[in-house]
């Protein structure tokens, strides 16, 4: 089946709920987008708001408090808001990489024996409990007797706690003021099923990914979830099984071989143009899912303007499904820089989006370059 990129982007915009269907909740957004990246809490709130008819804040906090969403390290080792029912599959594929067993990881952080001691201590200490990082560190040090672990456990980057998260041993709990807390998913979340084996996880994760970011290549999925570290032989096998079962279908997108959800093929082929402009926040899934190297989405040579130093992903202007520029706001002014090759973005729509984001009538500064 041959598909055009215009059809793909028109379909994706709607699949990403960027047509803002009535009644969309934070949970709906997290489920459809395979999670919402939450390294920056304000960006996660904005990502949800960008897909709702109203921009009232507090939706994410409410969903977390009700345990309808859970915060944990997941795809690419970054913090995400996930639906508890979706999380096990994504985490199982992260765990399948066993990155903590690699010599370079152990040289940079802790040994396999030390990590095992951390896991055992955390599992015991978090049984039905919610602990701050400091309290968890104290419990691990007491259990292990290894004072050398203190520095690693106290790191805000959480490098030695991420493997525990991937294995479903630890998630974030409710915030204690400005301090983060941790707990066990099986005692904190109702009906936590534990992690499936990787092959079973792929049967959930691959269709979920293609349901938001398809049509896409196998490598795009691998980069999105583990930065390309899943075994290619496993991926090919999983994709072949899903294809044989009719869940996914191989397609051609203007010469690029890819896969799409079989159930969405007609919707993709019949997708009407989506001309509305959207200003999406930093770290938005619309960009992270395909990846910043996708030149169909971002454009040749524009990646450095989106993927910045220290892992920062810029807020973007999206028009007709493609990244057309970048933007920033100080609350009073919204500054937009449109890419020269995509400078035909309606300024009235940019102004409407800017007002929606700021909740007022900001000064709008639009340049092209």
Secondary structure, DSSP 4 states (H G I P E B T S, - for coil): -EE-HHHHHHHHHHHTTTT--TT--HHHHHHHTT-EE-SSHHHHHHHHHTTSSS--S-HHHHHHHTTSSEEEE-GGG-EEEE-HHHHHHHHHHHHHT-GGGSHHHHHHS--HHHHHHHHHHHHHHTTT--EEHHHHHHHHHHHH--TTHHHHHH-TT-HHHHHHHHTTS-EE---BTTB-EEE-HHHHSTT---PPPHHHHHHHHHHHHHHHH-SB-HHHHHHHHHSS-S-HHHHHHHHHHHHHTTSEEEEEETTEEEEEEGGGHHHHHTPPP---EEEE-TT-HHHHTT-TT-TTTS-TT-HHHHB-GGG-B--EEEETTEEEEEEEE-SSEEEEEE-GGG----HHHHHHHHHHHHTS--EEEEEE-
